[in-house]
Amino acid sequence: MNRIARLVVRDMWVMNRGLLVIQFVLPLFLLFVASFPLSALIAPFSVDGLAVTYQRFIAVGLVAQTTMTGSLVGGTLLFTDRRHGMFEQILVGPFAKSTYAASKIFSSMLIGLLGAALVALFGLPFTYGAAVTIPGAAAALAAVVLGAVVFSGFSIILASLFKSLEAFEGTFNLLFILLTFVSSTLYPLASVPPALRDFMLLNPLTYVVDLTRAGMLGLSSPYVWWEGPVLAVEAAVVFALALASIRRISLSGT
């Protein structure tokens, strides 16, 4: 078996499944609990000239958001290995740091994509009837994959910088909340004040959400034309930085 694949399989076995379930509770809660009363308050609205209900709008947004949720687990996997001495033990074997780094990125990407698929499955009642084209579905899938690369790489970079579990988890939870709510996951960009919109446009999650909605629902925005290229560049840069961050970790874990 390929060495990267061996480490990915190992990650799937040792990962904290309880933590993962808890992280997936939020998007499912928003989809099945919060969206119903909010839909009673929010009438169907127009995005790029197309009318959409809030439940359909948020269902597709949460698919992209769950990509981030799962992909951030990569940092937890790295931090756990370092804390329990597994980082050194694995590298004593026939595994290079580059192999280890690639496996962590692919593991977290896989978790993110599986989570997105799960939420997409649960969201089918809300998205049923959407006129999805093959090019649109391909564009949405590309956005989700690129988003998984960005957030898995970002979480690994973050984990490589911290030595305290408390500091890592505190920063992790804070960033998770900020990235979720300061994005277009829950509301369209056109509906927020300009100052907040500027911050939302600095958030890669906004690009993933906008591109996924454009592909699946045809809901575009004035920013979609450049969000795709920017997301692709960010994915390449973050992937390279994540590999470099793991290569800089010494075998002593310091």
Order of alpha helices (4+ residues) and beta strands (2+ residues): alpha-alpha-alpha-beta-beta-alpha-alpha-alpha-alpha-alpha-alpha-alpha-alpha-alpha-alpha
